[in-house]
């Protein structure tokens, strides 16, 4: 019996062709660009190119940490993403359970459509909506406050407000889409289990507590693990389109991704930008490995690998 690699590839050629686009995508856009990591250890010069630019060792990393911004942007990225993961997943689970318990199919489909719509809106559009809401002179909020003879809010110069604004817009945009995954898991639960529980006298809250939530545990674990893998990667569109280049808000809204963007395009610090990106990737790798290790210790079946 032939069991060589080439023979097995020929016998599975249809499956290999199906997976080829995904493999090529990650190869071209994830693995090939990894060669650019070398810039993190060089002082890039346009006239010498990547390979000809002089080596500077860890100087780019030292400069990043010496600026005093490393802790700030790392803290902001971590805390915002932790809030996004916690709040968004809790809301998605609540919405999915609520939708599954609704008897009216028309209402369910209408509500799903309305909740799903924000996911398809560009952050550019969302940023424009936010500006029209929060603008000091002509924004909807201040116009309403003036009508009610109440003090106006200067939101674009008050960093404290943005902790809640960013979390709100993230949830508003993501909850409808994320709830679909939990809805699919809920609909796959055997209906006879609910019927048996109802016959035994369990009310709707008891059925949710003892049947729905335990059945969602594998889905919750996988989705949270995948989200934690990018916990040090800020949503650039969210932070940049809502905040922009407003230096007054950097203390509470600046994340690693926006900091890299400004370092690259505004300050033209190619070496330091690469160093920060490399630092970010290392943090993400350590986080996902540590989290997956802890999950394997408690529940091996729900770990990613």
Backbone as CSV, one residue per row, in Angstrom:
resi,resn,N_x,N_y,N_z,CA_x,CA_y,CA_z,C_x,C_y,C_z
1,UNK,0.850,-1.202,0.000,0.000,0.000,0.000,0.878,1.242,0.000
2,UNK,0.570,2.180,-0.889,1.387,3.393,-1.017,0.924,4.427,0.020
3,UNK,1.902,4.910,0.798,1.579,5.865,1.868,2.499,7.076,1.836
4,UNK,3.224,7.288,0.723,4.139,8.414,0.648,3.406,9.746,0.660
5,UNK,4.169,10.818,0.912,3.593,12.158,1.001,2.943,12.576,-0.311
6,UNK,3.649,12.359,-1.438,3.109,12.761,-2.734,1.839,11.989,-3.069
7,UNK,1.803,10.724,-2.717,0.612,9.907,-2.981,-0.578,10.422,-2.172
8,UNK,-0.312,10.739,-0.901,-1.399,11.241,-0.056,-1.881,12.613,-0.535
9,UNK,-0.959,13.442,-1.037,-1.353,14.748,-1.561,-2.209,14.615,-2.803
10,UNK,-1.841,13.666,-3.669,-2.638,13.439,-4.880,-4.028,12.914,-4.526
11,UNK,-4.100,12.043,-3.532,-5.389,11.466,-3.153,-6.293,12.494,-2.471
12,UNK,-5.681,13.530,-1.893,-6.461,14.575,-1.194,-6.411,15.902,-1.942
13,UNK,-6.195,15.848,-3.248,-5.969,17.086,-3.998,-7.172,18.028,-3.964
14,UNK,-8.385,17.477,-3.913,-9.575,18.334,-3.854,-9.602,19.132,-2.561
15,UNK,-9.312,18.468,-1.441,-9.277,19.154,-0.146,-8.147,20.173,-0.097
16,UNK,-7.008,19.837,-0.694,-5.872,20.763,-0.705,-6.186,22.005,-1.528
17,UNK,-6.891,21.824,-2.645,-7.286,22.965,-3.468,-8.263,23.870,-2.716
18,UNK,-9.123,23.261,-1.916,-10.093,24.043,-1.152,-9.415,24.901,-0.090
19,UNK,-8.364,24.369,0.508,-7.691,25.098,1.581,-6.594,26.018,1.053
20,UNK,-6.230,25.870,-0.223,-5.133,26.649,-0.804,-5.312,28.160,-0.678
21,UNK,-6.501,28.732,-0.964,-6.638,30.196,-0.828,-6.328,30.709,0.567
22,UNK,-6.789,29.993,1.594,-6.513,30.413,2.972,-5.023,30.312,3.283
23,UNK,-4.399,29.234,2.817,-2.957,29.063,3.050,-2.174,30.182,2.372
24,UNK,-2.518,30.498,1.125,-1.826,31.569,0.397,-2.037,32.920,1.058
25,UNK,-3.253,33.147,1.554,-3.551,34.425,2.219,-2.639,34.628,3.422
26,UNK,-2.591,33.638,4.310,-1.764,33.783,5.513,-0.276,33.769,5.184
27,UNK,0.101,33.041,4.140,1.498,33.015,3.738,1.955,34.386,3.257
28,UNK,1.131,35.018,2.417,1.507,36.311,1.826,1.362,37.476,2.792
29,UNK,0.326,37.445,3.632,0.029,38.600,4.468,0.417,38.437,5.933
30,UNK,0.812,37.229,6.329,1.202,37.016,7.724,2.644,36.536,7.874
31,UNK,3.077,35.606,7.016,4.399,35.019,7.194,5.494,35.757,6.422
32,UNK,5.226,36.089,5.162,6.230,36.815,4.377,6.583,38.164,5.014
33,UNK,5.600,38.950,5.496,5.952,40.230,6.120,6.766,40.103,7.405
34,UNK,6.834,38.892,7.971,7.609,38.715,9.205,9.090,39.021,8.990
35,UNK,9.537,38.967,7.735,10.934,39.304,7.454,11.226,40.756,7.804
36,UNK,10.178,41.587,7.826,10.364,42.986,8.174,10.726,43.222,9.621
37,UNK,10.678,42.184,10.457,11.070,42.318,11.864,12.507,42.819,11.990
38,UNK,13.313,42.548,10.969,14.714,42.968,11.014,14.839,44.481,11.188
39,UNK,13.830,45.238,10.734,13.870,46.692,10.876,13.849,47.146,12.332
40,UNK,13.341,46.291,13.215,13.301,46.649,14.631,14.701,46.772,15.220
41,UNK,15.689,46.199,14.552,17.055,46.205,15.063,17.990,47.049,14.184
42,UNK,17.380,47.895,13.319,18.183,48.704,12.407,17.741,50.161,12.431
43,UNK,18.648,51.033,12.032,18.296,52.438,11.798,18.075,52.582,10.305
44,UNK,16.816,52.562,9.921,16.501,52.478,8.505,16.885,53.757,7.770
45,UNK,17.544,53.548,6.626,17.899,54.651,5.730,17.385,54.323,4.338
46,UNK,16.687,55.284,3.737,16.077,55.055,2.428,17.131,54.778,1.361
47,UNK,18.290,55.439,1.479,19.303,55.268,0.437,20.007,53.927,0.515
48,UNK,19.981,53.287,1.678,20.666,52.004,1.848,19.716,50.806,1.781
49,UNK,18.429,51.068,1.972,17.462,49.970,1.944,17.449,49.184,3.242
50,UNK,16.620,48.141,3.273,16.467,47.357,4.506,17.751,46.629,4.873
51,UNK,18.314,45.916,3.931,19.485,45.094,4.246,20.739,45.938,4.435
52,UNK,20.808,47.091,3.784,22.008,47.909,3.898,22.011,48.865,5.072
53,UNK,20.884,49.073,5.702,20.810,49.985,6.842,21.611,49.445,8.022
54,UNK,22.228,50.328,8.803,23.103,49.879,9.898,22.323,49.260,11.053
55,UNK,22.932,48.267,11.676,22.349,47.639,12.852,22.511,48.560,14.067
56,UNK,21.463,48.595,14.899,21.550,49.400,16.130,21.204,48.568,17.357
57,UNK,21.091,47.277,17.173,20.798,46.403,18.306,19.423,46.668,18.898
58,UNK,19.402,46.907,20.211,18.142,47.131,20.927,17.852,48.611,21.153
59,UNK,18.532,49.480,20.413,18.361,50.921,20.628,16.932,51.389,20.360
60,UNK,16.268,50.808,19.352,14.890,51.209,19.061,13.953,50.857,20.216
61,UNK,14.189,49.704,20.842,13.382,49.319,21.993,13.683,50.230,23.182
62,UNK,14.965,50.542,23.384,15.346,51.414,24.493,14.695,52.787,24.360
63,UNK,14.679,53.317,23.154,14.101,54.644,22.941,12.611,54.631,23.247
64,UNK,11.932,53.567,22.855,10.490,53.454,23.110,10.201,53.460,24.610
65,UNK,10.985,52.700,25.365,10.746,52.637,26.804,11.233,53.889,27.521
66,UNK,12.240,54.546,26.989,12.751,55.770,27.615,11.814,56.960,27.418
67,UNK,10.952,56.920,26.411,10.029,58.029,26.187,8.968,58.117,27.280
68,UNK,8.775,57.037,28.016,7.754,57.023,29.060,6.372,56.667,28.549
69,UNK,6.258,56.412,27.234,4.942,56.110,26.657,4.639,54.610,26.646
70,UNK,5.648,53.777,26.857,5.459,52.331,26.736,4.416,51.822,27.723
71,UNK,4.559,52.219,28.976,3.610,51.735,29.991,2.207,52.262,29.713
72,UNK,2.104,53.525,29.306,0.795,54.143,29.073,0.036,53.431,27.966
73,UNK,0.669,53.252,26.803,-0.048,52.653,25.668,-0.313,51.170,25.903
74,UNK,0.600,50.486,26.606,0.379,49.069,26.919,-0.779,48.920,27.895
75,UNK,-0.792,49.766,28.911,-1.892,49.737,29.889,-3.229,50.024,29.221
76,UNK,-3.275,51.068,28.395,-4.530,51.421,27.723,-5.018,50.295,26.823
77,UNK,-4.095,49.717,26.051,-4.470,48.621,25.140,-5.031,47.441,25.913
78,UNK,-4.340,47.059,26.984,-4.772,45.909,27.789,-6.120,46.151,28.447
79,UNK,-6.288,47.304,29.094,-7.522,47.579,29.836,-8.716,47.745,28.901
80,UNK,-8.525,48.443,27.787,-9.640,48.606,26.847,-10.072,47.264,26.273
81,UNK,-9.115,46.456,25.844,-9.470,45.167,25.257,-10.077,44.228,26.284
82,UNK,-9.606,44.287,27.522,-10.208,43.476,28.593,-11.664,43.888,28.790
83,UNK,-11.917,45.201,28.778,-13.298,45.694,28.911,-14.140,45.274,27.716
84,UNK,-13.562,45.359,26.513,-14.298,44.950,25.315,-14.672,43.472,25.383
85,UNK,-13.712,42.630,25.765,-13.960,41.184,25.819,-15.033,40.864,26.841
86,UNK,-14.915,41.434,28.021,-15.872,41.138,29.095,-17.267,41.661,28.758
87,UNK,-17.367,42.946,28.473,-18.682,43.563,28.256,-19.342,43.038,26.986
88,UNK,-18.583,42.970,25.893,-19.171,42.520,24.627,-19.675,41.085,24.712
89,UNK,-18.891,40.205,25.329,-19.313,38.802,25.412,-20.518,38.632,26.329
90,UNK,-20.541,39.352,27.435,-21.702,39.267,28.329,-22.959,39.750,27.615
91,UNK,-22.859,40.883,26.922,-24.014,41.405,26.189,-24.426,40.478,25.053
92,UNK,-23.447,39.898,24.368,-23.761,38.974,23.276,-24.499,37.740,23.785
93,UNK,-24.079,37.219,24.924,-24.748,36.048,25.502,-26.172,36.405,25.920
94,UNK,-26.337,37.564,26.571,-27.673,37.999,27.004,-28.593,38.180,25.800
95,UNK,-28.083,38.847,24.770,-28.898,39.075,23.566,-29.256,37.754,22.893
96,UNK,-28.290,36.839,22.802,-28.550,35.554,22.150,-29.606,34.753,22.917
97,UNK,-29.510,34.743,24.234,-30.502,34.022,25.044,-31.873,34.672,24.903
98,UNK,-31.899,35.995,24.942,-33.155,36.723,24.805,-33.810,36.419,23.455
99,UNK,-33.000,36.439,22.383,-33.535,36.169,21.057,-34.048,34.734,20.935
100,UNK,-33.343,33.799,21.569,-33.748,32.393,21.485,-35.059,32.140,22.225
101,UNK,-35.321,32.942,23.252,-36.529,32.740,24.048,-37.747,33.443,23.465
102,UNK,-37.524,34.322,22.492,-38.651,35.041,21.887,-39.451,34.096,20.999
103,UNK,-40.746,34.101,21.165,-41.593,33.195,20.388,-41.896,33.709,18.994
104,UNK,-41.985,35.030,18.822,-42.363,35.607,17.535,-41.181,35.597,16.564
105,UNK,-41.306,34.870,15.460,-40.235,34.804,14.468,-40.046,36.151,13.774
106,UNK,-41.150,36.861,13.535,-41.060,38.161,12.874,-40.271,39.152,13.717
107,UNK,-40.579,39.198,15.007,-39.863,40.107,15.897,-38.384,39.715,15.993
108,UNK,-38.126,38.409,16.047,-36.745,37.923,16.156,-35.924,38.309,14.938
109,UNK,-36.493,38.106,13.753,-35.765,38.436,12.524,-35.555,39.941,12.395
110,UNK,-36.551,40.719,12.776,-36.429,42.179,12.704,-35.360,42.670,13.669
111,UNK,-35.384,42.148,14.889,-34.411,42.563,15.895,-32.997,42.142,15.491
112,UNK,-32.851,40.942,14.939,-31.537,40.478,14.483,-30.986,41.386,13.394
113,UNK,-31.832,41.767,12.465,-31.398,42.642,11.365,-30.933,43.996,11.893
114,UNK,-31.711,44.576,12.800,-31.379,45.894,13.346,-30.110,45.851,14.173
115,UNK,-29.895,44.770,14.917,-28.688,44.654,15.743,-27.460,44.331,14.901
116,UNK,-27.674,43.649,13.781,-26.564,43.257,12.923,-26.059,44.421,12.076
117,UNK,-26.929,45.396,11.817,-26.603,46.503,10.924,-25.357,47.286,11.338
118,UNK,-25.164,47.659,12.618,-23.977,48.447,12.983,-22.651,47.784,12.620
119,UNK,-22.626,46.440,12.588,-21.381,45.738,12.276,-20.877,46.085,10.878
120,UNK,-21.779,46.383,9.950,-21.403,46.659,8.567,-21.059,48.121,8.324
121,UNK,-21.223,48.947,9.337,-20.878,50.360,9.191,-19.375,50.542,9.356
122,UNK,-18.774,51.326,8.486,-17.350,51.631,8.601,-17.107,52.488,9.831
123,UNK,-15.902,52.337,10.424,-15.546,53.186,11.563,-15.478,54.656,11.147
124,UNK,-15.253,54.908,9.855,-15.266,56.294,9.367,-16.660,56.888,9.550
125,UNK,-17.674,56.099,9.205,-19.060,56.547,9.366,-19.389,56.715,10.847
126,UNK,-18.960,55.757,11.657,-19.217,55.838,13.095,-18.522,57.060,13.699
127,UNK,-17.308,57.340,13.222,-16.594,58.521,13.700,-17.338,59.807,13.356
128,UNK,-17.918,59.853,12.164,-18.702,61.030,11.760,-19.955,61.171,12.619
129,UNK,-20.595,60.043,12.932,-21.769,60.068,13.811,-21.380,60.581,15.193
130,UNK,-20.249,60.073,15.716,-19.790,60.502,17.040,-19.480,61.997,17.053
131,UNK,-18.852,62.488,15.993,-18.515,63.915,15.938,-19.778,64.774,15.936
132,UNK,-20.787,64.346,15.205,-22.035,65.106,15.182,-22.797,65.023,16.501
133,UNK,-22.503,64.018,17.281,-23.110,63.924,18.605,-22.373,64.788,19.630
134,UNK,-21.024,64.767,19.580,-20.218,65.329,20.654,-19.614,66.699,20.360
135,UNK,-19.754,67.202,19.141,-19.193,68.505,18.820,-19.714,69.570,19.788
136,UNK,-18.783,70.408,20.270,-19.147,71.362,21.320,-20.143,72.399,20.834
137,UNK,-19.953,72.924,19.628,-20.793,74.029,19.156,-22.095,73.558,18.524
138,UNK,-22.006,72.522,17.692,-23.183,72.136,16.913,-23.619,70.691,17.168
139,UNK,-22.990,70.013,18.122,-23.333,68.615,18.386,-24.730,68.448,18.960
140,UNK,-25.308,67.273,18.726,-26.677,66.988,19.178,-26.803,67.081,20.694
141,UNK,-25.807,66.550,21.403,-25.883,66.528,22.872,-25.892,67.939,23.446
142,UNK,-24.952,68.774,22.997,-24.901,70.133,23.530,-26.082,70.983,23.076
143,UNK,-26.588,70.731,21.875,-27.789,71.439,21.417,-28.972,71.128,22.328
144,UNK,-29.092,69.860,22.700,-30.164,69.451,23.606,-29.968,70.063,24.989
145,UNK,-28.722,70.076,25.468,-28.445,70.652,26.793,-28.751,72.150,26.817
146,UNK,-28.431,72.839,25.729,-28.743,74.270,25.667,-30.261,74.490,25.705
147,UNK,-30.983,73.631,24.997,-32.438,73.748,24.977,-33.024,73.566,26.378
148,UNK,-32.410,72.686,27.149,-32.879,72.404,28.510,-32.240,73.330,29.541
149,UNK,-31.420,74.292,29.062,-30.735,75.259,29.942,-29.836,74.553,30.963
150,UNK,-29.117,73.559,30.471,-28.189,72.812,31.316,-26.760,73.096,30.855
151,UNK,-25.751,72.858,31.728,-24.353,73.113,31.354,-23.925,72.251,30.171
152,UNK,-23.154,72.836,29.278,-22.681,72.106,28.104,-21.484,71.230,28.455
153,UNK,-21.242,70.225,27.635,-20.142,69.289,27.852,-19.100,69.456,26.752
154,UNK,-17.863,69.692,27.156,-16.771,69.789,26.176,-16.093,68.429,26.098
155,UNK,-16.703,67.531,25.367,-16.285,66.124,25.369,-14.925,65.924,24.731
156,UNK,-14.605,66.679,23.686,-13.346,66.474,22.971,-12.138,67.055,23.699
157,UNK,-12.333,67.661,24.850,-11.200,68.116,25.667,-11.218,67.477,27.054
158,UNK,-12.083,66.502,27.263,-12.205,65.845,28.570,-11.901,64.357,28.421
159,UNK,-10.682,63.922,28.739,-10.298,62.517,28.515,-11.149,61.508,29.277
160,UNK,-11.666,61.874,30.455,-12.385,60.905,31.283,-13.622,60.336,30.589
161,UNK,-14.272,61.150,29.754,-15.483,60.673,29.084,-15.199,59.526,28.119
162,UNK,-14.008,59.526,27.543,-13.736,58.609,26.440,-13.544,57.170,26.879
163,UNK,-13.301,56.944,28.138,-13.236,55.569,28.629,-14.573,54.861,28.391
164,UNK,-15.637,55.588,28.567,-16.972,55.020,28.429,-17.486,55.119,26.990
165,UNK,-17.102,56.178,26.303,-17.541,56.348,24.911,-16.991,55.235,24.030
166,UNK,-15.702,54.929,24.173,-15.083,53.897,23.347,-15.665,52.517,23.635
167,UNK,-15.901,52.232,24.908,-16.500,50.946,25.279,-17.920,50.845,24.716
168,UNK,-18.662,51.944,24.789,-20.041,51.945,24.270,-20.073,51.675,22.770
169,UNK,-19.243,52.382,22.002,-19.274,52.212,20.547,-18.765,50.832,20.138
170,UNK,-17.807,50.300,20.872,-17.340,48.941,20.581,-18.464,47.934,20.768
171,UNK,-19.193,48.064,21.870,-20.306,47.150,22.136,-21.425,47.342,21.126
172,UNK,-21.747,48.596,20.832,-22.823,48.893,19.878,-22.556,48.258,18.515
173,UNK,-21.301,48.241,18.116,-20.951,47.717,16.789,-20.786,46.193,16.777
174,UNK,-20.381,45.616,17.907,-19.991,44.202,17.908,-21.044,43.248,18.455
175,UNK,-21.960,43.732,19.278,-22.874,42.827,19.973,-23.766,42.050,19.003
176,UNK,-24.333,42.722,18.015,-25.222,42.038,17.076,-24.533,40.923,16.316
177,UNK,-23.287,41.193,15.884,-22.538,40.178,15.130,-22.122,39.021,16.038
178,UNK,-21.595,39.338,17.225,-21.138,38.285,18.122,-22.257,37.409,18.639
179,UNK,-23.462,37.984,18.770,-24.589,37.201,19.283,-24.958,36.062,18.343
180,UNK,-24.607,36.189,17.066,-24.930,35.146,16.084,-24.254,33.822,16.460
181,UNK,-23.000,33.879,16.930,-22.284,32.657,17.307,-22.976,31.959,18.477
182,UNK,-23.382,32.748,19.451,-24.057,32.155,20.610,-25.456,31.670,20.245
183,UNK,-26.122,32.383,19.338,-27.431,31.925,18.870,-27.328,30.561,18.201
184,UNK,-26.297,30.398,17.379,-26.099,29.116,16.695,-25.887,27.988,17.703
185,UNK,-25.131,28.269,18.755,-24.891,27.251,19.785,-26.167,26.920,20.543
186,UNK,-26.964,27.940,20.845,-28.214,27.710,21.579,-29.182,26.887,20.736
187,UNK,-29.279,27.198,19.457,-30.205,26.475,18.584,-29.775,25.029,18.345
188,UNK,-28.499,24.729,18.606,-28.026,23.345,18.429,-28.286,22.472,19.661
189,UNK,-28.754,23.074,20.754,-29.058,22.309,21.965,-30.331,21.490,21.728
190,UNK,-30.320,20.267,22.183,-31.458,19.373,21.990,-32.704,19.961,22.666
191,UNK,-33.758,20.165,21.887,-35.002,20.739,22.422,-35.649,19.837,23.473
192,UNK,-35.390,18.539,23.375,-35.994,17.610,24.334,-35.483,17.866,25.747
193,UNK,-34.281,18.380,25.859,-33.731,18.706,27.178,-34.548,19.811,27.833
194,UNK,-34.908,20.831,27.053,-35.736,21.921,27.579,-37.136,21.408,27.938
195,UNK,-37.686,20.543,27.066,-39.025,20.030,27.318,-39.064,19.184,28.586
196,UNK,-38.017,18.376,28.786,-37.954,17.555,29.998,-37.845,18.425,31.246
197,UNK,-37.024,19.488,31.148,-36.868,20.396,32.285,-38.176,21.125,32.582
198,UNK,-38.909,21.489,31.530,-40.186,22.187,31.719,-41.211,21.271,32.367
199,UNK,-41.211,19.994,31.971,-42.126,19.019,32.576,-41.814,18.840,34.057
200,UNK,-40.513,18.899,34.392,-40.097,18.744,35.791,-40.348,20.004,36.619
201,UNK,-40.882,21.033,35.984,-41.244,22.233,36.730,-40.242,23.361,36.672
202,UNK,-39.209,23.261,35.834,-38.202,24.325,35.742,-38.777,25.522,34.993
203,UNK,-38.610,26.710,35.569,-39.083,27.906,34.872,-38.024,28.362,33.864
204,UNK,-38.297,29.456,33.146,-37.414,29.888,32.071,-36.025,30.251,32.589
205,UNK,-35.948,30.873,33.767,-34.650,31.265,34.311,-33.838,30.046,34.744
206,UNK,-34.490,29.047,35.268,-33.797,27.813,35.661,-33.296,27.053,34.435
207,UNK,-34.096,27.071,33.365,-33.650,26.409,32.127,-32.426,27.108,31.551
208,UNK,-32.418,28.435,31.614,-31.259,29.191,31.125,-30.036,28.904,31.984
209,UNK,-30.234,28.880,33.299,-29.117,28.709,34.234,-28.516,27.309,34.183
210,UNK,-29.368,26.285,34.074,-28.880,24.912,34.195,-28.744,24.166,32.863
211,UNK,-29.266,24.748,31.772,-29.151,24.075,30.475,-28.409,24.951,29.465
212,UNK,-28.911,26.174,29.256,-28.352,27.027,28.205,-26.912,27.440,28.503
213,UNK,-26.679,28.018,29.671,-25.336,28.517,29.984,-24.285,27.411,30.024
214,UNK,-24.545,26.253,30.680,-23.541,25.171,30.610,-23.272,24.692,29.193
215,UNK,-24.304,24.687,28.346,-24.113,24.250,26.960,-23.309,25.260,26.150
216,UNK,-23.331,26.532,26.562,-22.575,27.572,25.871,-21.118,27.628,26.303
217,UNK,-20.762,26.882,27.320,-19.406,26.988,27.867,-18.305,26.760,26.835
218,UNK,-18.367,25.714,25.988,-17.303,25.535,24.979,-17.198,26.708,24.011
219,UNK,-18.345,27.233,23.572,-18.335,28.373,22.645,-17.746,29.599,23.315
220,UNK,-18.149,29.842,24.566,-17.622,30.992,25.310,-16.114,30.880,25.459
221,UNK,-15.642,29.688,25.807,-14.205,29.482,26.025,-13.414,29.753,24.758
222,UNK,-13.860,29.206,23.632,-13.136,29.371,22.370,-13.122,30.831,21.929
223,UNK,-14.286,31.498,21.979,-14.361,32.893,21.537,-13.537,33.813,22.439
224,UNK,-13.557,33.560,23.733,-12.760,34.377,24.654,-11.277,34.127,24.443
225,UNK,-10.901,32.877,24.228,-9.490,32.564,23.962,-8.999,33.265,22.700
226,UNK,-9.797,33.225,21.651,-9.413,33.897,20.411,-9.301,35.409,20.617
227,UNK,-10.194,35.959,21.415,-10.143,37.398,21.690,-8.924,37.746,22.538
228,UNK,-8.602,36.911,23.502,-7.446,37.162,24.364,-6.153,37.119,23.563
229,UNK,-6.128,36.308,22.503,-4.943,36.247,21.656,-4.585,37.596,21.046
230,UNK,-5.563,38.481,20.902,-5.300,39.811,20.363,-5.532,40.907,21.377
231,UNK,-5.373,40.585,22.658,-5.708,41.550,23.708,-4.751,42.742,23.722
232,UNK,-3.580,42.580,23.125,-2.641,43.705,23.035,-2.674,44.360,21.654
233,UNK,-3.692,44.019,20.866,-3.870,44.667,19.562,-5.135,45.514,19.614
234,UNK,-4.980,46.810,19.617,-6.131,47.692,19.661,-6.827,47.751,18.307
235,UNK,-8.109,48.019,18.334,-8.872,48.203,17.098,-8.538,49.595,16.562
236,UNK,-7.638,49.649,15.579,-7.151,50.945,15.081,-8.289,51.820,14.572
237,UNK,-9.223,51.230,13.841,-10.333,52.001,13.306,-11.149,52.664,14.396
238,UNK,-11.430,51.923,15.456,-12.199,52.465,16.576,-11.492,53.660,17.208
239,UNK,-10.236,53.488,17.565,-9.526,54.532,18.310,-9.160,55.725,17.421
240,UNK,-8.752,55.451,16.193,-8.308,56.562,15.354,-9.480,57.362,14.789
241,UNK,-10.515,56.684,14.353,-11.629,57.399,13.730,-12.465,58.169,14.758
242,UNK,-12.526,57.698,15.989,-13.292,58.410,16.999,-12.474,59.505,17.681
243,UNK,-11.182,59.264,17.870,-10.339,60.215,18.600,-9.515,61.075,17.646
244,UNK,-9.000,60.465,16.579,-8.167,61.195,15.625,-6.836,61.599,16.228
245,UNK,-6.340,62.765,15.849,-5.054,63.261,16.343,-5.243,64.300,17.443
246,UNK,-6.191,64.051,18.300,-6.482,64.958,19.412,-5.534,64.661,20.569
247,UNK,-4.464,65.436,20.674,-3.458,65.197,21.706,-3.974,65.320,23.117
248,UNK,-5.072,66.036,23.318,-5.640,66.203,24.656,-6.201,64.895,25.211
249,UNK,-6.473,63.949,24.322,-7.097,62.694,24.749,-6.124,61.523,24.777
250,UNK,-4.881,61.741,24.390,-3.930,60.630,24.280,-3.728,59.889,25.598
251,UNK,-3.773,60.595,26.712,-3.480,59.967,27.993,-4.404,58.785,28.277
252,UNK,-5.653,58.880,27.856,-6.620,57.815,28.144,-7.061,57.032,26.906
253,UNK,-6.693,57.483,25.714,-7.178,56.793,24.506,-6.068,56.243,23.621
254,UNK,-4.830,56.594,23.882,-3.736,56.145,23.010,-3.426,54.681,23.269
255,UNK,-3.440,53.863,22.216,-3.112,52.446,22.324,-1.894,52.163,21.447
256,UNK,-1.405,50.950,21.494,-0.171,50.609,20.785,-0.310,50.872,19.291
257,UNK,-1.453,50.515,18.717,-1.637,50.653,17.268,-1.618,52.105,16.817
258,UNK,-2.297,52.992,17.544,-2.286,54.411,17.166,-0.919,55.033,17.416
259,UNK,-0.217,54.557,18.432,1.128,55.063,18.718,2.094,54.675,17.597
260,UNK,1.977,53.437,17.122,2.807,52.986,16.000,2.500,53.804,14.750
261,UNK,1.230,54.062,14.511,0.821,54.850,13.341,1.467,56.226,13.365
262,UNK,1.406,56.907,14.490,1.999,58.249,14.571,3.516,58.193,14.475
263,UNK,4.122,57.170,15.065,5.575,57.040,14.994,6.039,56.847,13.566
264,UNK,5.238,56.125,12.786,5.621,55.810,11.413,5.339,56.961,10.445
265,UNK,4.115,57.474,10.467,3.707,58.449,9.461,3.936,59.902,9.876
266,UNK,3.883,60.174,11.162,4.071,61.547,11.622,5.532,61.823,11.949
267,UNK,6.135,60.919,12.735,7.526,61.116,13.156,8.536,60.432,12.251
268,UNK,8.063,59.586,11.323,8.930,58.869,10.380,9.970,58.001,11.086
269,UNK,9.573,57.420,12.226,10.463,56.535,12.990,10.192,55.088,12.585
270,UNK,10.777,54.671,11.469,10.497,53.341,10.947,11.059,52.255,11.864
271,UNK,12.274,52.462,12.357,12.887,51.467,13.233,12.116,51.302,14.522
272,UNK,11.736,52.403,15.159,11.006,52.311,16.417,9.605,51.746,16.197
273,UNK,8.969,52.095,15.080,7.648,51.547,14.776,7.709,50.028,14.653
274,UNK,8.744,49.530,13.987,8.920,48.083,13.861,9.182,47.443,15.215
275,UNK,9.968,48.124,16.046,10.276,47.599,17.377,9.014,47.507,18.232
276,UNK,8.165,48.518,18.156,6.927,48.504,18.938,5.991,47.418,18.438
277,UNK,5.913,47.248,17.112,5.089,46.189,16.555,5.574,44.809,16.978
278,UNK,6.897,44.638,17.023,7.477,43.369,17.470,7.168,43.129,18.940
279,UNK,7.291,44.186,19.741,6.963,44.122,21.173,5.500,43.730,21.364
280,UNK,4.621,44.285,20.553,3.200,43.979,20.626,2.937,42.510,20.289
281,UNK,3.597,42.003,19.259,3.413,40.605,18.855,3.888,39.642,19.932
282,UNK,4.991,39.987,20.592,5.499,39.140,21.674,4.500,39.081,22.823
283,UNK,3.921,40.227,23.177,2.921,40.260,24.247,1.710,39.402,23.896
284,UNK,1.247,39.491,22.647,0.100,38.690,22.214,0.417,37.199,22.272
285,UNK,1.626,36.826,21.826,2.029,35.420,21.829,2.087,34.868,23.256
286,UNK,2.691,35.618,24.156,2.794,35.179,25.550,1.408,35.042,26.172
287,UNK,0.540,35.989,25.876,-0.800,35.976,26.465,-1.601,34.769,26.015
288,UNK,-1.624,34.492,24.712,-2.431,33.376,24.220,-1.854,32.042,24.692
289,UNK,-0.533,31.915,24.754,0.066,30.673,25.231,-0.236,30.442,26.706
290,UNK,-0.129,31.495,27.506,-0.396,31.370,28.942,-1.867,31.053,29.198
291,UNK,-2.755,31.735,28.477,-4.186,31.504,28.668,-4.583,30.105,28.231
292,UNK,-4.066,29.660,27.097,-4.371,28.313,26.620,-3.841,27.257,27.588
293,UNK,-2.669,27.515,28.181,-2.096,26.581,29.167,-3.016,26.450,30.375
294,UNK,-3.542,27.580,30.855,-4.435,27.556,32.013,-5.740,26.839,31.688
295,UNK,-6.250,27.051,30.474,-7.483,26.369,30.075,-7.254,24.867,29.977
296,UNK,-6.118,24.463,29.428,-5.803,23.029,29.328,-5.719,22.389,30.708
297,UNK,-5.230,23.141,31.677,-5.117,22.617,33.034,-6.491,22.350,33.656
298,UNK,-7.457,23.221,33.344,-8.785,23.098,33.956,-9.744,22.279,33.102
299,UNK,-9.652,22.426,31.775,-10.573,21.706,30.873,-9.877,21.496,29.537
300,UNK,-9.229,20.378,29.381,-8.403,20.098,28.208,-9.216,20.133,26.919
301,UNK,-10.466,19.699,26.959,-11.282,19.603,25.743,-11.607,20.975,25.154
302,UNK,-11.589,22.018,25.972,-11.965,23.339,25.495,-10.764,24.211,25.113
303,UNK,-9.557,23.682,25.227,-8.362,24.441,24.858,-8.247,24.522,23.332
304,UNK,-7.530,25.548,22.863,-7.350,25.695,21.422,-6.413,24.643,20.869
305,UNK,-5.362,24.325,21.628,-4.390,23.321,21.184,-3.709,22.708,22.384
